Amino acid sequence: MTEPHEGDIPDGLSAAELGMWQSFRNGTTYDLRSYDPTHNDPFAPQLWGPERSVGARTVARLLLSGPPARPGRVAALKLRGVRITGKLDLAGGRVAPYVELTGCRFEQEVVLPECHFTTLRLVGCALPRLEAARLHTEGDLHLPRCRVDRGIRLTDAQIGTDLLINQLSVGPDRHGRAIVGDGMAVAQDLQAEMIETVGELSLRGAKVGGSLSLRGSRLRAAEDRRALNAPQLTVERTLYMTEAWVSVDTGNQGTTPPYGVVYAPTPARGTRSQIFECRGGVRLDDGRFGDAVDLHKARFTMTRQEELSLRRIVTP
């Protein structure tokens, strides 16, 4: 592939990559979804062909050293229904454009350690693994409705505004951990409502500038691990481990925070209650909570060796 001049199209791009390149310069959404909605589920085993595939190397090139925007436009990477082949490795890079991927499928892990973003939104995407230790965002990090098979690492990440991972589904890494956010700092709210984890959710020493919501979530420990391990967690407002009212009518799937979760003291028509459930030990020792820890209707299932540990926590 030859090096292009500013604004030139590099050689060797596939038809799908060429369309993505042009959409990036225009700041428009590049939509490769099928007319048949049954072919658009990124979690289904059905294969997506080359007509819907772009290389991770081309994506990285756009994000790290992409062409300038067309006059009067703002460059941005917005993809829908796209398959990304190869490993997307942006470690140590600085990504200036806005990034939003919806209903996309990554064939290999996404590698973002020490990467700087403005805002990063992955909505309803399938990823084998997300490696993002020391990630830095000026704005939000969104991962709602994504499915990550082998864990997420956000150790020492710095999130400039909100972290939204509602309805996220995560499996364990090789150490039995689903999400590792030790030392992570979130400037505003951490919304983790109705998430499902198999493996430990680790937030040791994490700091949240607003509230941390686990409403309606289901946490399940892996062998020899806790379900929630968060000693020395600091939450400036409230930690919610309560029920969520889930809308039967899911509404607009393009919204984030994810559709389908409402807050009300009593159920509205067309909704059902989903309580917070935890299977495995919980450790919140030495935590500091500015308002409260709300466990209303929470369900904890543990063995004789496991416990809900709240030693030395501080609340008003």
Summary of the structure (lengths in Angstrom):
residues: 316
radius of gyration: 20.3
end to end distance: 61.4
largest distance: 66.1
contacts: 1028
relative contact order: 0.09
helix: 9%
strand: 33%
